[in-house]
């Protein structure tokens, strides 16, 4: 039977809050990295299922100044802080906690797309990304593309400048975000070079990821469609990359979309995601 342990991780000026869900004698360590604006608590049912399914010690955690790791108000955190500094620090913590176990990283959206820019990638034994990719605003189908363009070019910049943060709840994005997070996210989605063109991200180490990498796309994801997911494979030239498209109808579901692959109601997907 897995037990949940509240943990705290110091990460260069911030303290990250997380939960380790682990059986008494785990055979695998798994780090679960969240999507932008999604609290770690959302991933708990998946982590509990995975802990039982694979006898795994699963770490779920919140980025700095978000969720249980603090308030976004007045935060100067950006995407590099979240996806590179905090994510790699949390991964080093998990590696030190279970030095003898194979280490998997499962990254949802932001939690997967920033992994190639992190240090110490040689310690990862497998990477699974879900709904993560090199998405440009022109990739979105209409009418969602109109909403995205309004966010990136009109509503988002104005709101972040006026309020000092992005009012994600009011804009239908789920949760509020620090203004620097929004600005860097906007850069990635409006520059066709995507993350590799961002001067605020570190240059990827070489050889980078050399482990098996599985890119999982969601067929009805209007935010990061499958074609955008596949582009991310170019960021991991030394890895063995496989691809999978999750089609909701194959699982008796009417829709899944960008955020919901890890929702408890969609647990029918989970076995294939980790396969």
LOBA-741842 format. One record per residue (C-alpha): x, y, z; residue number from 1. Coordinates in steps of 0.25 Angstrom, whole numbers. Layout:
<nodes>
<node <X; Y; Z>; NUM>
...
</nodes>
This chain:
<nodes>
<node <0; 0; 0>; 1>
<node <6; 13; -4>; 2>
<node <8; 25; 6>; 3>
<node <7; 40; 3>; 4>
<node <19; 48; 9>; 5>
<node <19; 64; 9>; 6>
<node <32; 69; 4>; 7>
<node <39; 82; 2>; 8>
<node <51; 84; -8>; 9>
<node <60; 97; -8>; 10>
<node <61; 102; -22>; 11>
<node <70; 115; -23>; 12>
<node <62; 125; -16>; 13>
<node <49; 117; -15>; 14>
<node <44; 106; -7>; 15>
<node <36; 95; -15>; 16>
<node <24; 88; -8>; 17>
<node <21; 74; -13>; 18>
<node <16; 60; -9>; 19>
<node <23; 47; -11>; 20>
<node <14; 35; -12>; 21>
<node <22; 22; -10>; 22>
<node <20; 7; -7>; 23>
<node <29; 2; 4>; 24>
<node <39; -4; -6>; 25>
<node <38; 3; -19>; 26>
<node <44; -2; -32>; 27>
<node <44; 11; -40>; 28>
<node <44; 26; -37>; 29>
<node <35; 35; -45>; 30>
<node <35; 50; -46>; 31>
<node <22; 56; -51>; 32>
<node <24; 70; -57>; 33>
<node <11; 79; -58>; 34>
<node <6; 87; -69>; 35>
<node <5; 102; -68>; 36>
<node <-5; 107; -58>; 37>
<node <-8; 93; -53>; 38>
<node <-6; 90; -38>; 39>
<node <1; 77; -34>; 40>
<node <-12; 72; -27>; 41>
<node <-18; 70; -40>; 42>
<node <-8; 59; -43>; 43>
<node <-10; 51; -30>; 44>
<node <-20; 41; -35>; 45>
<node <-10; 37; -47>; 46>
<node <1; 37; -37>; 47>
<node <-6; 28; -28>; 48>
<node <-10; 19; -39>; 49>
<node <4; 18; -45>; 50>
<node <10; 15; -31>; 51>
<node <1; 3; -30>; 52>
<node <2; -1; -45>; 53>
<node <17; 0; -46>; 54>
<node <21; -1; -31>; 55>
<node <27; 13; -33>; 56>
<node <31; 25; -24>; 57>
<node <24; 36; -31>; 58>
<node <27; 51; -28>; 59>
<node <17; 62; -31>; 60>
<node <21; 76; -28>; 61>
<node <17; 91; -31>; 62>
<node <26; 101; -38>; 63>
<node <31; 113; -30>; 64>
<node <20; 124; -26>; 65>
<node <9; 115; -31>; 66>
<node <0; 105; -24>; 67>
<node <5; 100; -11>; 68>
<node <19; 106; -14>; 69>
<node <14; 120; -12>; 70>
<node <6; 132; -17>; 71>
<node <7; 137; -32>; 72>
<node <5; 152; -27>; 73>
<node <18; 160; -28>; 74>
<node <25; 148; -34>; 75>
<node <36; 150; -43>; 76>
<node <37; 135; -47>; 77>
<node <38; 132; -62>; 78>
<node <37; 119; -70>; 79>
<node <52; 116; -69>; 80>
<node <50; 117; -54>; 81>
<node <39; 107; -54>; 82>
<node <43; 97; -66>; 83>
<node <58; 97; -64>; 84>
<node <62; 102; -50>; 85>
<node <51; 96; -42>; 86>
<node <49; 84; -50>; 87>
<node <63; 79; -50>; 88>
<node <65; 82; -35>; 89>
<node <53; 74; -32>; 90>
<node <58; 63; -41>; 91>
<node <72; 63; -34>; 92>
<node <64; 62; -21>; 93>
<node <57; 50; -26>; 94>
<node <70; 44; -31>; 95>
<node <77; 46; -18>; 96>
<node <65; 40; -10>; 97>
<node <65; 27; -19>; 98>
<node <79; 26; -25>; 99>
<node <78; 11; -29>; 100>
<node <65; 12; -36>; 101>
<node <62; 14; -50>; 102>
<node <57; 29; -52>; 103>
<node <45; 32; -61>; 104>
<node <40; 47; -64>; 105>
<node <26; 49; -69>; 106>
<node <24; 63; -74>; 107>
<node <10; 69; -77>; 108>
<node <11; 81; -87>; 109>
<node <21; 90; -80>; 110>
<node <26; 79; -71>; 111>
<node <31; 71; -84>; 112>
<node <35; 82; -94>; 113>
<node <46; 88; -85>; 114>
<node <53; 75; -81>; 115>
<node <63; 76; -93>; 116>
<node <68; 89; -87>; 117>
<node <71; 84; -73>; 118>
<node <84; 79; -68>; 119>
<node <88; 65; -63>; 120>
<node <79; 58; -74>; 121>
<node <88; 46; -73>; 122>
<node <81; 42; -60>; 123>
<node <67; 40; -67>; 124>
<node <64; 26; -72>; 125>
<node <51; 29; -79>; 126>
<node <44; 41; -83>; 127>
<node <29; 41; -86>; 128>
<node <23; 55; -91>; 129>
<node <8; 57; -92>; 130>
<node <2; 69; -100>; 131>
<node <16; 75; -101>; 132>
<node <22; 81; -113>; 133>
<node <27; 93; -122>; 134>
<node <13; 99; -123>; 135>
<node <12; 112; -131>; 136>
<node <-1; 121; -131>; 137>
<node <-3; 117; -146>; 138>
<node <-4; 102; -142>; 139>
<node <-17; 104; -134>; 140>
<node <-30; 100; -142>; 141>
<node <-41; 111; -143>; 142>
<node <-48; 116; -136>; 143>
<node <-39; 113; -124>; 144>
<node <-28; 121; -132>; 145>
<node <-36; 134; -131>; 146>
<node <-36; 132; -116>; 147>
<node <-21; 129; -115>; 148>
<node <-18; 141; -124>; 149>
<node <-26; 150; -114>; 150>
<node <-19; 144; -102>; 151>
<node <-5; 146; -108>; 152>
<node <-6; 159; -115>; 153>
<node <-17; 167; -108>; 154>
<node <-23; 162; -95>; 155>
<node <-11; 155; -88>; 156>
<node <-1; 167; -90>; 157>
<node <-11; 177; -86>; 158>
<node <-15; 170; -73>; 159>
<node <-1; 166; -69>; 160>
<node <3; 180; -71>; 161>
<node <-8; 186; -63>; 162>
<node <-9; 175; -52>; 163>
<node <5; 170; -51>; 164>
<node <0; 156; -53>; 165>
<node <-8; 148; -63>; 166>
<node <-23; 147; -58>; 167>
<node <-24; 133; -64>; 168>
<node <-37; 129; -56>; 169>
<node <-44; 141; -62>; 170>
<node <-38; 138; -76>; 171>
<node <-43; 124; -76>; 172>
<node <-29; 118; -74>; 173>
<node <-31; 111; -61>; 174>
<node <-22; 118; -51>; 175>
<node <-15; 132; -50>; 176>
<node <0; 132; -54>; 177>
<node <12; 141; -51>; 178>
<node <14; 152; -62>; 179>
<node <28; 147; -66>; 180>
<node <23; 133; -68>; 181>
<node <12; 138; -77>; 182>
<node <22; 147; -85>; 183>
<node <32; 136; -87>; 184>
<node <20; 126; -91>; 185>
<node <15; 136; -101>; 186>
<node <29; 137; -107>; 187>
<node <29; 122; -109>; 188>
<node <16; 122; -116>; 189>
<node <18; 134; -125>; 190>
<node <32; 131; -130>; 191>
<node <33; 120; -140>; 192>
<node <47; 116; -134>; 193>
<node <39; 112; -121>; 194>
<node <47; 109; -109>; 195>
<node <61; 107; -117>; 196>
<node <60; 121; -121>; 197>
<node <58; 127; -107>; 198>
<node <71; 134; -102>; 199>
<node <66; 132; -87>; 200>
<node <67; 117; -88>; 201>
<node <80; 110; -86>; 202>
<node <87; 104; -98>; 203>
<node <84; 89; -98>; 204>
<node <95; 80; -93>; 205>
<node <101; 70; -102>; 206>
<node <98; 59; -104>; 207>
<node <85; 63; -96>; 208>
<node <75; 52; -95>; 209>
<node <80; 38; -99>; 210>
<node <69; 30; -93>; 211>
<node <56; 25; -99>; 212>
<node <46; 36; -101>; 213>
<node <31; 35; -104>; 214>
<node <24; 47; -110>; 215>
<node <9; 45; -107>; 216>
<node <-1; 54; -115>; 217>
<node <-16; 56; -112>; 218>
<node <-24; 55; -125>; 219>
<node <-34; 66; -121>; 220>
<node <-24; 75; -114>; 221>
<node <-26; 89; -120>; 222>
<node <-14; 95; -112>; 223>
<node <-3; 86; -116>; 224>
<node <-8; 78; -128>; 225>
<node <0; 65; -132>; 226>
<node <8; 72; -143>; 227>
<node <13; 81; -132>; 228>
<node <16; 70; -123>; 229>
<node <25; 63; -133>; 230>
<node <34; 75; -136>; 231>
<node <39; 74; -122>; 232>
<node <46; 61; -126>; 233>
<node <57; 70; -133>; 234>
<node <61; 75; -119>; 235>
<node <66; 61; -115>; 236>
<node <75; 57; -126>; 237>
<node <82; 46; -118>; 238>
<node <69; 40; -112>; 239>
<node <61; 28; -117>; 240>
<node <48; 35; -120>; 241>
<node <34; 28; -122>; 242>
<node <21; 34; -124>; 243>
<node <7; 31; -120>; 244>
<node <-7; 38; -123>; 245>
<node <-18; 37; -113>; 246>
<node <-31; 37; -120>; 247>
<node <-43; 39; -110>; 248>
<node <-53; 30; -117>; 249>
<node <-43; 18; -116>; 250>
<node <-46; 18; -101>; 251>
<node <-61; 21; -102>; 252>
<node <-58; 36; -99>; 253>
<node <-65; 48; -106>; 254>
<node <-53; 57; -103>; 255>
<node <-40; 59; -95>; 256>
<node <-33; 71; -100>; 257>
<node <-20; 78; -95>; 258>
<node <-22; 77; -80>; 259>
<node <-30; 65; -77>; 260>
<node <-21; 53; -80>; 261>
<node <-18; 52; -66>; 262>
<node <-32; 55; -61>; 263>
<node <-38; 43; -52>; 264>
<node <-49; 42; -61>; 265>
<node <-40; 38; -73>; 266>
<node <-32; 27; -66>; 267>
<node <-35; 18; -77>; 268>
<node <-24; 25; -84>; 269>
<node <-13; 23; -74>; 270>
<node <-9; 9; -77>; 271>
<node <-6; 13; -92>; 272>
<node <1; 26; -88>; 273>
<node <12; 18; -79>; 274>
<node <13; 6; -88>; 275>
</nodes>
